[in-house]
């Protein structure tokens, strides 16, 4: 019985530590993200986002740092579908995923 209680206590501590760690990571991510406008991004990023959003609408742009590099993540509504597009500072599209 004591062994079961010790095992359950250890599992509870491990689970709460994991949850706290995940919450801290989310906080760090959100602190790293800054909402910007299309006028705030470099010309190359703007050109790529405008090209990717032809016929649609850019609803949000966030500037963030990933692996020490600044990237821009935009939500684009196109034909009823929302896309998440990540663009490097030089305008290269790094990813395009359906939300």
N, C-alpha and C positions, 0 to 999 in steps of 0.2 A: 504494500500500500504506500509506504514512504517512497519507494522507488518510483511509483506512478506519479505521486505528487511532485517529486523532484523533476521528473521528465516533463510534466505539464508546465511547471514553472519555467523551466529552461526554454521550452517552446514558446511560451508567452513572451519572454524577454527577447528571444530571437525575432519573433514577429514584430514586436513593437520597435525594435532597433531598425529593422528593415523598413518599416513604414516611415519612421522619422528620417531615415536616409533618403528615401524616395521623395519625401516632401521637401527636404532641403535641396535636392537636385532640381525640382520644379521651380522653387523660389529662385535659384541661381539662374535658371533659364529665363524666367520671366523678367528678372532684373537686367538681363543681358539684352532683351528685346526692347527697341524703342520704335514707337509708331511714328512714321514720317509721311510726307506727302510726295507726290510725283515730282514736285518742284525741288525737293530736298535731295534727290538721288543724283548720282553722277550721270552725265549725258549718255554714256554707253548703257547704263542700267535702264535709263528712261526709254531709250530706243528699243531695247530688248522687250521691256514690259509692254510698250505700245504695240510692238509687232505681235507679241503673243496674245494681246487682248483685242485684236481687230475684230469688230462685230460684237464685242462684249464690253464689260465694265470692270475696271480695277476697283475693288471695294476696300482693300486695306493693304498697306505696305509697312513692313517692319524691317528695321536695320538691326542686325545682330552680329556677334563675333562667334565664329566656329573655327576651332583649331587655329586660333590666332589671326584669322582672316575675316574681314568684313564682308557679309553677304546680305542680300535683300530678299525677303520672302514676301510674296504678294498673293493675295486672294483675288482671283479673277472669275467673274460670273460670265459664262459663255454658253448660249443656247440652253439655259436652265440648269447648267452644271457648274459647280464651283471647283476651280482648279487652284492648287497651291504650287506656285512657281518660285524657285530659288535661283537667284542670279548673282554671279560674282561681280566685284567692282568693275571689272573690265567688260562687263556686258554678257559674258558667257553664261548660257542657261545651264545650271548645274542639275536641276531636277524639275520635273513637271508631273504632279500627281493629282489625281481626282480626289477631292475632299469627300 
